[in-house]
Amino acid sequence: MGVSGSGKTTVGSSLAPLLGMRFVDADALHPASNVAKMSAGIPLTDADRWPWLDAVGRVLAEGSVVVACSALQRSYRDRLRSAAPELRLVHLEGTRELLAERMGGRDHFMGVALLDSQLATLEAPGDDEAALVYDVILPVAEIVSDAAARLAGNVSA
């Protein structure tokens, strides 16, 4: 989980095989209307997000999957947990400057113009969510290795 540009897809797609799981990018589950809004620099509303989060929840409920999903607010994560009670979170965070730099160097429907709205929406996971939190200034390999060990139960979180 994390805002756009935090490396969710990069980390998730590398983490999944280490855990013996498949990988799904939640961006691929957005309806065309959501993609069109974000492409136009228009932030999504909760009414836009609920059907998308329900689709993400259905994927999570299938089990054995790592999903790259923003899950920015507690209410969104709670909705995902209602479909997948065993949900574990890996929260990727970084400075606005680093995130903007990353977003500027890629071809994606989520443009830098939406970064501030994402940062304003972000609610860091609470202690009761037992999230693994990583600063994205760290090398991807280090994040993936540590997260894989912790999620597999080889290291205490």
Buried (B, 14 or more C-beta within 10 A) or exposed (E): BBBBBBBBBBBBBBBBEBBEBBBBBBBEBBEEEBBEBBEEEBBBEEEBBEBBBBBBBEBBBEEEBBBBBBBBBBEBBEBBBEBBEEBBBBBBBBEEEBBBEBBEEEEEBBBBEBBEBBBEBBEEBEEEBEBBBBEBEBEBEEBBBBBBBBBEEEEEE
